[in-house]
Amino acid sequence: MQVSVVQFRPWAPPLYLFGGLYRFSYNGNDKAYVGVMAQEVEAVMPEAVGRGRDGYLWVNYDRLGLQMQTWDEWVASGQRIPTTVPISH
């Protein structure tokens, strides 16, 4: 299963450790999801990432304390991906 990232927005802590949340869809499927990028998670929390038989990385969202959701579920929950990262002074 290949992933095509179609939109990225920076995220605020603590997810900034992983680079952010992504809006993406799987190749051949128009349904959009919100999730993290396995390569970014692997760099800071390798125990939350595995590799499938097909060679692609996958993320164990339970290990992150997150739930992968469709974009529609994410929006319906009232959450939004910020367009800017808060800067502390």
VEXSE-661347 format. One record per residue: chain; residue in one letter; x, y, z of N, C-alpha, C, O, CB in turn; residue number from 1. Coordinates in nm, 2 decimals, m for minus. Glycine has a CB too. Example, Ala and Ser with C-alpha at 12.3 -4.5 7.8 and 13.67 -1.06 7.14 Angstrom:
# residues 2
   ch   aa   n.east   n.north     n.up   ca.east   ca.north    ca.up   c.east   c.north     c.up   o.east   o.north     o.up   cb.east   cb.north    cb.up     i
    A    A     1.32     m0.57     0.78      1.23      m0.45     0.78     1.32     m0.33     0.78     1.42     m0.33     0.85      1.13      m0.45     0.90     1
    A    S     1.28     m0.22     0.71      1.37      m0.11     0.71     1.29      0.00     0.79     1.34      0.11     0.80      1.41      m0.06     0.57     2
This chain:
# residues 89
   ch   aa   n.east   n.north     n.up   ca.east   ca.north    ca.up   c.east   c.north     c.up   o.east   o.north     o.up   cb.east   cb.north    cb.up     i
    A    M     0.08     m0.12     0.00      0.00       0.00     0.00     0.09      0.12     0.00     0.17      0.14     0.09     m0.10       0.00     0.12     1
    A    Q     0.08      0.21    m0.10      0.16       0.33    m0.11     0.08      0.45    m0.06    m0.04      0.45    m0.07      0.20       0.36    m0.25     2
    A    V     0.15      0.55     0.00      0.08       0.67     0.05     0.13      0.78    m0.03     0.24      0.80    m0.07      0.12       0.69     0.20     3
    A    S     0.03      0.87    m0.06      0.06       0.99    m0.13     0.02      1.11    m0.04    m0.10      1.13    m0.01     m0.02       1.00    m0.27     4
    A    V     0.12      1.18     0.00      0.09       1.30     0.09     0.04      1.41     0.00     0.10      1.45    m0.09      0.22       1.34     0.17     5
    A    V    m0.08      1.46     0.04     m0.14       1.56    m0.04    m0.14      1.70     0.02    m0.17      1.80    m0.04     m0.28       1.52    m0.08     6
    A    Q    m0.12      1.70     0.16     m0.12       1.83     0.22    m0.05      1.82     0.36    m0.06      1.72     0.42     m0.27       1.88     0.25     7
    A    F     0.03      1.92     0.39      0.10       1.92     0.52     0.08      2.05     0.59     0.08      2.16     0.52      0.25       1.89     0.50     8
    A    R     0.06      2.05     0.72      0.05       2.17     0.80     0.14      2.14     0.92     0.13      2.03     0.98     m0.10       2.20     0.84     9
    A    P     0.22      2.24     0.96      0.29       2.22     1.09     0.20      2.20     1.21     0.08      2.24     1.20      0.38       2.34     1.11    10
    A    W     0.25      2.14     1.31      0.17       2.11     1.43     0.24      2.17     1.55     0.36      2.19     1.56      0.15       1.96     1.44    11
    A    A     0.16      2.19     1.66      0.21       2.24     1.78     0.25      2.12     1.87     0.22      2.01     1.84      0.11       2.33     1.85    12
    A    P     0.33      2.15     1.98      0.37       2.04     2.07     0.25      1.96     2.12     0.14      2.01     2.13      0.45       2.10     2.19    13
    A    P     0.27      1.83     2.15      0.40       1.76     2.14     0.42      1.69     2.00     0.53      1.63     1.99      0.40       1.65     2.25    14
    A    L     0.33      1.70     1.91      0.35       1.64     1.78     0.46      1.70     1.70     0.50      1.64     1.60      0.22       1.64     1.71    15
    A    Y     0.50      1.82     1.73      0.61       1.88     1.66     0.74      1.79     1.66     0.82      1.80     1.57      0.64       2.02     1.71    16
    A    L     0.75      1.71     1.76      0.86       1.61     1.77     0.86      1.52     1.64     0.97      1.48     1.60      0.86       1.53     1.89    17
    A    F     0.75      1.49     1.59      0.74       1.40     1.47     0.74      1.48     1.34     0.73      1.41     1.24      0.62       1.32     1.48    18
    A    G     0.75      1.61     1.34      0.74       1.68     1.22     0.61      1.74     1.19     0.60      1.84     1.12      0.79       1.60     1.10    19
    A    G     0.50      1.68     1.24      0.37       1.73     1.21     0.27      1.62     1.19     0.30      1.50     1.19      0.37       1.83     1.10    20
    A    L     0.15      1.67     1.16      0.04       1.58     1.11     0.02      1.61     0.97     0.05      1.72     0.91     m0.09       1.61     1.19    21
    A    Y    m0.02      1.50     0.90     m0.03       1.51     0.75    m0.18      1.47     0.72    m0.24      1.39     0.78      0.06       1.42     0.68    22
    A    R    m0.22      1.54     0.61     m0.35       1.50     0.55    m0.30      1.42     0.43    m0.23      1.47     0.34     m0.45       1.62     0.51    23
    A    F    m0.34      1.29     0.42     m0.30       1.21     0.31    m0.41      1.11     0.26    m0.51      1.10     0.33     m0.17       1.13     0.35    24
    A    S    m0.38      1.05     0.15     m0.47       0.95     0.10    m0.38      0.84     0.04    m0.27      0.86    m0.01     m0.57       1.00    m0.01    25
    A    Y    m0.43      0.72     0.05     m0.36       0.60    m0.01    m0.38      0.60    m0.16    m0.49      0.64    m0.21     m0.41       0.47     0.05    26
    A    N    m0.28      0.56    m0.23     m0.29       0.55    m0.38    m0.41      0.47    m0.42    m0.43      0.36    m0.36     m0.16       0.50    m0.44    27
    A    G    m0.48      0.52    m0.51     m0.60       0.45    m0.56    m0.72      0.46    m0.47    m0.83      0.40    m0.50     m0.57       0.30    m0.57    28
    A    N    m0.72      0.55    m0.37     m0.83       0.58    m0.28    m0.84      0.73    m0.26    m0.74      0.79    m0.23     m0.81       0.50    m0.15    29
    A    D    m0.96      0.78    m0.28     m0.98       0.93    m0.26    m1.01      0.97    m0.11    m1.01      1.09    m0.08     m1.09       0.97    m0.34    30
    A    K    m1.03      0.87    m0.02     m1.06       0.90     0.12    m0.93      0.96     0.18    m0.82      0.90     0.17     m1.10       0.78     0.19    31
    A    A    m0.95      1.08     0.25     m0.83       1.14     0.31    m0.83      1.11     0.46    m0.93      1.09     0.52     m0.84       1.30     0.30    32
    A    Y    m0.71      1.10     0.51     m0.68       1.06     0.65    m0.59      1.17     0.71    m0.53      1.25     0.64     m0.62       0.92     0.66    33
    A    V    m0.59      1.17     0.84     m0.49       1.26     0.92    m0.40      1.16     1.00    m0.45      1.08     1.07     m0.57       1.36     1.01    34
    A    G    m0.27      1.18     0.99     m0.18       1.10     1.06    m0.04      1.15     1.06    m0.01      1.26     1.01     m0.18       0.96     1.00    35
    A    V     0.05      1.08     1.11      0.19       1.12     1.12     0.27      1.04     1.01     0.22      0.94     0.95      0.25       1.09     1.26    36
    A    M     0.39      1.08     0.98      0.48       1.02     0.89     0.57      0.92     0.96     0.64      0.96     1.05      0.56       1.12     0.80    37
    A    A     0.57      0.80     0.92      0.65       0.69     0.99     0.80      0.72     1.00     0.86      0.70     1.11      0.63       0.56     0.92    38
    A    Q     0.86      0.78     0.90      1.00       0.81     0.90     1.03      0.91     1.01     1.13      0.91     1.08      1.05       0.86     0.77    39
    A    E     0.94      1.01     1.03      0.96       1.11     1.13     0.94      1.06     1.27     1.01      1.09     1.36      0.86       1.23     1.11    40
    A    V     0.84      0.97     1.29      0.82       0.91     1.42     0.94      0.81     1.45     0.98      0.81     1.57      0.69       0.82     1.42    41
    A    E     0.98      0.74     1.36      1.09       0.65     1.38     1.22      0.72     1.43     1.29      0.66     1.51      1.13       0.57     1.25    42
    A    A     1.24      0.84     1.39      1.36       0.91     1.43     1.36      0.95     1.58     1.46      0.96     1.64      1.37       1.04     1.36    43
    A    V     1.24      0.96     1.64      1.23       1.00     1.78     1.16      0.89     1.87     1.18      0.89     1.99      1.15       1.12     1.80    44
    A    M     1.09      0.80     1.81      1.02       0.69     1.89     1.02      0.56     1.80     0.91      0.52     1.76      0.88       0.74     1.93    45
    A    P     1.13      0.50     1.78      1.14       0.38     1.69     1.05      0.27     1.73     1.01      0.19     1.65      1.28       0.34     1.68    46
    A    E     1.02      0.26     1.86      0.94       0.14     1.91     0.79      0.16     1.86     0.71      0.06     1.88      0.94       0.14     2.06    47
    A    A     0.75      0.27     1.80      0.62       0.29     1.75     0.61      0.27     1.60     0.50      0.29     1.54      0.57       0.43     1.79    48
    A    V     0.72      0.22     1.54      0.72       0.20     1.40     0.76      0.06     1.36     0.85      0.00     1.43      0.81       0.30     1.33    49
    A    G     0.69      0.00     1.27      0.72      m0.13     1.22     0.74     m0.13     1.07     0.71     m0.03     1.00      0.62      m0.24     1.26    50
    A    R     0.78     m0.25     1.01      0.79      m0.26     0.87     0.71     m0.38     0.82     0.73     m0.49     0.87      0.94      m0.27     0.82    51
    A    G     0.63     m0.36     0.72      0.54      m0.46     0.67     0.62     m0.55     0.57     0.73     m0.52     0.53      0.42      m0.41     0.60    52
    A    R     0.56     m0.66     0.53      0.62      m0.75     0.44     0.65     m0.69     0.30     0.74     m0.72     0.23      0.53      m0.88     0.41    53
    A    D     0.57     m0.58     0.27      0.59      m0.51     0.15     0.70     m0.41     0.16     0.73     m0.34     0.06      0.46      m0.44     0.11    54
    A    G     0.77     m0.40     0.27      0.88      m0.30     0.29     0.84     m0.17     0.34     0.92     m0.09     0.37      0.95      m0.29     0.16    55
    A    Y     0.71     m0.14     0.34      0.66      m0.01     0.38     0.66      0.00     0.54     0.62     m0.10     0.60      0.53       0.03     0.32    56
    A    L     0.69      0.12     0.59      0.68       0.14     0.73     0.54      0.17     0.77     0.46      0.22     0.69      0.77       0.26     0.77    57
    A    W     0.50      0.13     0.89      0.37       0.16     0.95     0.39      0.21     1.09     0.49      0.19     1.15      0.28       0.03     0.95    58
    A    V     0.29      0.28     1.14      0.29       0.35     1.27     0.19      0.28     1.36     0.08      0.26     1.32      0.27       0.50     1.26    59
    A    N     0.23      0.25     1.48      0.14       0.20     1.59     0.09      0.32     1.66     0.16      0.37     1.75      0.21       0.09     1.68    60
    A    Y    m0.03      0.37     1.62     m0.08       0.49     1.68    m0.11      0.48     1.83    m0.11      0.57     1.90     m0.21       0.53     1.61    61
    A    D    m0.14      0.36     1.88     m0.16       0.33     2.02    m0.04      0.37     2.10    m0.05      0.43     2.21     m0.20       0.19     2.05    62
    A    R     0.08      0.34     2.05      0.20       0.37     2.11     0.22      0.52     2.13     0.29      0.57     2.22      0.32       0.31     2.04    63
    A    L     0.16      0.60     2.04      0.17       0.74     2.04     0.06      0.81     2.12     0.07      0.93     2.15      0.17       0.80     1.90    64
    A    G    m0.04      0.73     2.16     m0.15       0.78     2.23    m0.24      0.86     2.13    m0.31      0.95     2.18     m0.10       0.87     2.34    65
    A    L    m0.24      0.82     2.01     m0.32       0.89     1.90    m0.41      0.79     1.84    m0.39      0.67     1.85     m0.23       0.96     1.80    66
    A    Q    m0.51      0.84     1.77     m0.60       0.76     1.69    m0.60      0.81     1.55    m0.63      0.93     1.52     m0.74       0.75     1.75    67
    A    M    m0.56      0.72     1.45     m0.57       0.77     1.31    m0.71      0.78     1.27    m0.80      0.70     1.30     m0.50       0.66     1.22    68
    A    Q    m0.75      0.89     1.21     m0.88       0.93     1.17    m0.89      0.97     1.03    m0.79      1.01     0.97     m0.94       1.04     1.26    69
    A    T    m1.01      0.95     0.97     m1.03       1.01     0.84    m1.03      1.16     0.85    m1.06      1.21     0.96     m1.16       0.95     0.77    70
    A    W    m1.01      1.23     0.74     m1.02       1.38     0.75    m1.15      1.42     0.79    m1.17      1.52     0.87     m0.98       1.44     0.61    71
    A    D    m1.26      1.36     0.74     m1.40       1.39     0.78    m1.42      1.37     0.93    m1.48      1.46     0.99     m1.50       1.31     0.70    72
    A    E    m1.37      1.26     0.99     m1.38       1.24     1.13    m1.31      1.35     1.21    m1.36      1.40     1.31     m1.33       1.10     1.17    73
    A    W    m1.19      1.38     1.16     m1.11       1.49     1.23    m1.18      1.62     1.23    m1.19      1.69     1.33     m0.97       1.50     1.15    74
    A    V    m1.23      1.66     1.11     m1.30       1.79     1.11    m1.43      1.79     1.19    m1.46      1.89     1.26     m1.34       1.82     0.96    75
    A    A    m1.50      1.68     1.19     m1.63       1.67     1.26    m1.60      1.67     1.41    m1.69      1.71     1.49     m1.70       1.54     1.23    76
    A    S    m1.48      1.63     1.46     m1.45       1.64     1.60    m1.42      1.78     1.65    m1.40      1.80     1.77     m1.33       1.54     1.63    77
    A    G    m1.41      1.87     1.55     m1.38       2.01     1.59    m1.23      2.04     1.59    m1.20      2.16     1.62     m1.44       2.04     1.72    78
    A    Q    m1.15      1.95     1.56     m1.00       1.97     1.56    m0.96      2.03     1.43    m1.03      2.00     1.33     m0.92       1.84     1.59    79
    A    R    m0.86      2.11     1.43     m0.81       2.17     1.31    m0.66      2.16     1.31    m0.59      2.17     1.42     m0.85       2.32     1.30    80
    A    I    m0.60      2.14     1.20     m0.45       2.15     1.18    m0.42      2.29     1.17    m0.46      2.36     1.07     m0.40       2.06     1.06    81
    A    P    m0.34      2.35     1.26     m0.31       2.49     1.26    m0.23      2.52     1.13    m0.15      2.44     1.08     m0.23       2.54     1.38    82
    A    T    m0.24      2.64     1.09     m0.16       2.69     0.97    m0.03      2.75     1.02     0.06      2.78     0.93     m0.23       2.79     0.88    83
    A    T    m0.01      2.78     1.15      0.11       2.83     1.20     0.15      2.76     1.33     0.06      2.70     1.40      0.10       2.98     1.22    84
    A    V     0.27      2.75     1.36      0.32       2.69     1.49     0.33      2.80     1.59     0.40      2.90     1.56      0.45       2.61     1.47    85
    A    P     0.27      2.79     1.71      0.29       2.89     1.81     0.43      2.91     1.85     0.51      2.81     1.87      0.20       2.86     1.94    86
    A    I     0.47      3.03     1.86      0.61       3.07     1.90     0.61      3.12     2.05     0.54      3.21     2.08      0.67       3.17     1.80    87
    A    S     0.69      3.05     2.13      0.70       3.09     2.27     0.81      3.20     2.28     0.91      3.20     2.21      0.74       2.98     2.36    88
    A    H     0.78      3.30     2.36      0.87       3.41     2.38     0.95      3.40     2.51     1.03      3.49     2.54      0.80       3.55     2.38    89
